[in-house]
Amino acid sequence: MTQLAIKPINVRSLIPSWWPRLLAAVVAVAVIGAGAFLVVQRANALPSDAAMKVGDRTVKISELDKRIKVLSGLYNVKQPTDADKLASFRRDAAKSMAVSLILERAAKSKDITVTRTQAQQQLDKVIESQMLGDQKTYEQFLATAGVTESEVLSEITRVIATSRLYSEITAGVPEVTQAEVQSYYEDHKAEMVTPEQRSISNIVVATEAEADQVLAELAKGTEFAAVARSSSRDSSTAAKGGSLGPVQKSQLEDTYAKAAFGAAKDKVFGPVQTSNGWNLGVVTDVTKPIPVGLDDATQTLTQTLTTQAQTKAWNKWLGRQIKAAEVEYADDYRPKDPDAPPSTPAG
């Protein structure tokens, strides 16, 4: 995984669950799907330092702030600077935390527990996979993210518990039939292609001014790979002339993906700002989408339809749980549309 154009490290990446597909709310804590509703009461008896009350638990503003800080560090979610957008962000964050607490309560009611050892084992897998087992790299990640290992383990524990809860709730979903797979294939035949892939080389620098300097150097005819080796901050690709290798659009941060997949082959694009700096790229090869036959698509479609059926069952169950919850918000944290799911950010 490259440091600068590919999406940031995710501590959930090795947890075998449905979670990454359904969990991408404003603070990456609770996308609950359509059909889930919050029972919201008028906040007329909350303490002045409270953001909300879920059942008999009062959540202080300081608790919500800490939760936002931790998840922002882990998932690289940026809080808006615009006052109105920030207020909306915090309301969505409060709603996300409310749903998270409801899920925690449901897991406990079903005696679902996760030991520290189990959480640590998952964390060890992440460190081994994404950081090549390098403890110093992991410690640097913690420092950069502004989180502690205890907070990382708590998040992993929460994810595992919810994954187990999901598995229990959806265990009775019928298996997808071949007839259903074939019907879906025929109805979506135009979409049955392998995604376009592009081989991209990338240079990343710290500031826009530096990016402009690099662009000027490239405009003089200097070889892209040579500039990447001398100027790119991405130590994992600089020695390879900035090569990211073949990537799909979904693997890239949205702003970078839009530029990279809209660029002509062999033409420099950028500067493009991502979470890790300012990028200049060049597309060196393009593999166009290729039609996929039913036989080749069957396994993927079976998984897709199974997930859809499980999600429907989960949302039906979750909707009942949330409707039964007594969620009360302070005025500044009451969502504009309490009945809607938390908004999902791009990327």
ZAMARGU-4260 file (C-alpha; in steps of 0.2 Angstrom, whole numbers, plus 5000, padded with zeros to 4 digits):
<rodrens>
0) 5000/5000/5000 | 5007/5017/4995 | 5008/5031/5007 | 5002/5045/4997 | 4988/5041/4985
5) 4981/5024/4991 | 4968/5026/5005 | 4975/5027/5022 | 4978/5012/5034 | 4963/5005/5041
10) 4963/4995/5057 | 4947/4985/5052 | 4956/4979/5036 | 4959/4961/5042 | 4943/4959/5052
15) 4933/4946/5042 | 4916/4954/5042 | 4903/4963/5033 | 4908/4979/5042 | 4919/4988/5029
20) 4905/4988/5017 | 4891/4994/5028 | 4901/5005/5040 | 4907/5022/5033 | 4897/5035/5043
25) 4904/5053/5046 | 4915/5046/5060 | 4916/5029/5053 | 4906/5021/5067 | 4888/5017/5061
30) 4881/5017/5044 | 4865/5008/5047 | 4856/5007/5030 | 4839/5013/5024 | 4824/5009/5035
35) 4832/5012/5052 | 4824/5025/5063 | 4828/5034/5079 | 4815/5038/5092 | 4820/5055/5097
40) 4813/5064/5112 | 4814/5083/5115 | 4830/5087/5125 | 4822/5096/5139 | 4831/5088/5154
45) 4849/5085/5149 | 4863/5092/5159 | 4872/5107/5151 | 4887/5097/5148 | 4878/5082/5139
50) 4877/5079/5120 | 4863/5066/5122 | 4855/5052/5132 | 4854/5034/5125 | 4842/5025/5137
55) 4849/5027/5154 | 4866/5033/5148 | 4870/5051/5147 | 4884/5055/5135 | 4894/5070/5139
60) 4900/5082/5126 | 4918/5078/5131 | 4915/5060/5128 | 4908/5063/5110 | 4923/5074/5107
65) 4935/5061/5112 | 4926/5048/5101 | 4927/5060/5086 | 4946/5063/5089 | 4950/5044/5090
70) 4940/5039/5075 | 4946/5054/5065 | 4964/5048/5069 | 4961/5030/5065 | 4951/5034/5049
75) 4958/5050/5043 | 4941/5059/5044 | 4943/5078/5043 | 4932/5089/5053 | 4925/5103/5042
80) 4931/5121/5046 | 4916/5129/5039 | 4904/5133/5054 | 4888/5127/5047 | 4897/5111/5040
85) 4905/5108/5057 | 4889/5109/5066 | 4881/5097/5054 | 4896/5085/5056 | 4894/5085/5075
90) 4876/5082/5074 | 4879/5067/5063 | 4893/5061/5074 | 4881/5062/5089 | 4869/5051/5080
95) 4882/5039/5074 | 4888/5037/5092 | 4870/5034/5098 | 4868/5020/5086 | 4885/5013/5091
100) 4879/5013/5109 | 4863/5004/5104 | 4873/4991/5095 | 4884/4988/5110 | 4869/4986/5122
105) 4862/4973/5110 | 4878/4963/5109 | 4879/4963/5128 | 4861/4957/5129 | 4866/4942/5118
110) 4881/4938/5129 | 4893/4943/5115 | 4910/4946/5122 | 4927/4950/5115 | 4943/4947/5125
115) 4958/4958/5125 | 4968/4944/5118 | 4956/4942/5103 | 4957/4960/5099 | 4976/4960/5101
120) 4977/4946/5089 | 4968/4956/5076 | 4979/4971/5079 | 4994/4960/5077 | 4988/4954/5060
125) 4985/4972/5054 | 5003/4977/5060 | 5010/4962/5051 | 5000/4965/5035 | 5001/4984/5033
130) 5017/4988/5042 | 5027/4973/5039 | 5027/4969/5057 | 5038/4985/5061 | 5034/4991/5078
135) 5042/5007/5075 | 5031/5010/5060 | 5016/5006/5071 | 5021/5018/5085 | 5023/5032/5072
140) 5006/5028/5066 | 4999/5030/5083 | 5008/5046/5086 | 5003/5053/5069 | 4985/5048/5072
145) 4985/5055/5090 | 4978/5039/5097 | 4984/5026/5110 | 4985/5007/5108 | 4971/5005/5121
150) 4960/5016/5110 | 4964/5006/5094 | 4960/4990/5104 | 4944/4997/5110 | 4939/5001/5092
155) 4944/4983/5086 | 4934/4976/5100 | 4919/4985/5096 | 4920/4980/5077 | 4922/4962/5081
160) 4907/4962/5093 | 4896/4970/5080 | 4902/4958/5067 | 4897/4943/5078 | 4881/4951/5082
165) 4878/4953/5063 | 4882/4935/5060 | 4870/4930/5074 | 4856/4940/5067 | 4858/4935/5049
170) 4861/4917/5052 | 4844/4912/5046 | 4845/4921/5029 | 4841/4908/5015 | 4855/4903/5003
175) 4855/4912/4986 | 4849/4901/4972 | 4857/4899/4955 | 4841/4906/4948 | 4842/4922/4958
180) 4860/4924/4952 | 4856/4921/4934 | 4841/4934/4935 | 4852/4947/4943 | 4865/4944/4930
185) 4853/4947/4916 | 4846/4962/4924 | 4863/4970/4926 | 4872/4963/4911 | 4879/4980/4906
190) 4888/4981/4923 | 4896/4964/4922 | 4913/4969/4917 | 4930/4969/4926 | 4934/4987/4932
195) 4946/4997/4922 | 4963/4997/4929 | 4977/5010/4926 | 4995/5009/4929 | 5000/5025/4938
200) 5016/5034/4943 | 5015/5047/4956 | 5025/5061/4964 | 5020/5068/4981 | 5026/5083/4990
205) 5021/5093/5005 | 5015/5109/4998 | 5006/5116/4983 | 5021/5127/4980 | 5032/5112/4979
210) 5020/5103/4967 | 5021/5118/4956 | 5040/5118/4956 | 5039/5099/4951 | 5027/5102/4938
215) 5038/5116/4930 | 5053/5104/4930 | 5042/5090/4921 | 5037/5103/4909 | 5055/5106/4904
220) 5056/5088/4899 | 5064/5080/4914 | 5059/5061/4915 | 5045/5058/4927 | 5054/5043/4936
225) 5069/5053/4939 | 5059/5067/4947 | 5050/5055/4958 | 5066/5047/4964 | 5073/5064/4969
230) 5057/5073/4975 | 5043/5061/4980 | 5040/5060/4999 | 5033/5042/4997 | 5047/5031/5002
235) 5038/5015/4996 | 5037/5021/4978 | 5050/5034/4975 | 5064/5021/4972 | 5053/5014/4958
240) 5051/5030/4949 | 5034/5033/4958 | 5026/5018/4951 | 5010/5013/4960 | 5007/4998/4949
245) 4990/4994/4941 | 4976/5001/4952 | 4957/5002/4951 | 4947/5018/4954 | 4940/5012/4970
250) 4957/5010/4978 | 4962/5028/4977 | 4956/5043/4987 | 4942/5051/4978 | 4950/5067/4972
255) 4965/5058/4966 | 4955/5044/4957 | 4944/5057/4948 | 4960/5065/4941 | 4969/5049/4937
260) 4955/5041/4929 | 4951/5056/4919 | 4968/5059/4913 | 4975/5055/4896 | 4989/5041/4895
265) 5006/5048/4896 | 5000/5065/4901 | 5005/5073/4918 | 4990/5077/4929 | 4989/5087/4945
270) 4993/5094/4957 | 4980/5085/4966 | 4978/5087/4985 | 4975/5071/4995 | 4976/5067/5014
275) 4995/5065/5013 | 5001/5079/5002 | 5001/5086/4984 | 5002/5074/4970 | 5007/5074/4952
280) 5004/5058/4942 | 5005/5051/4925 | 4995/5036/4918 | 5007/5024/4910 | 4995/5010/4905
285) 4976/5007/4904 | 4967/4991/4904 | 4949/4994/4899 | 4934/4985/4907 | 4932/4967/4900
290) 4915/4959/4899 | 4912/4945/4912 | 4902/4929/4908 | 4889/4921/4920 | 4900/4907/4925
295) 4914/4919/4930 | 4902/4931/4939 | 4893/4918/4949 | 4904/4917/4964 | 4904/4936/4966
300) 4886/4938/4962 | 4882/4925/4975 | 4892/4935/4988 | 4883/4951/4983 | 4866/4944/4984
305) 4869/4935/5000 | 4876/4952/5007 | 4860/4961/5001 | 4849/4948/5009 | 4858/4948/5025
310) 4858/4967/5025 | 4839/4967/5023 | 4837/4956/5038 | 4850/4966/5048 | 4841/4982/5045
315) 4824/4975/5049 | 4831/4969/5066 | 4841/4985/5069 | 4826/4996/5065 | 4816/4988/5079
320) 4831/4990/5091 | 4833/5009/5087 | 4814/5012/5087 | 4814/5005/5105 | 4828/5016/5111
325) 4825/5032/5119 | 4837/5044/5112 | 4837/5062/5118 | 4848/5075/5110 | 4854/5092/5117
330) 4849/5106/5105 | 4866/5108/5097 | 4868/5089/5094 | 4850/5085/5088 | 4851/5079/5070
335) 4842/5089/5057 | 4834/5073/5051 | 4834/5061/5065 | 4825/5047/5055 | 4838/5047/5042
340) 4854/5036/5043 | 4870/5045/5046 | 4877/5054/5031 | 4892/5045/5022 | 4907/5054/5016
345) 4915/5052/4999 | 4929/5039/5000
</rodrens>
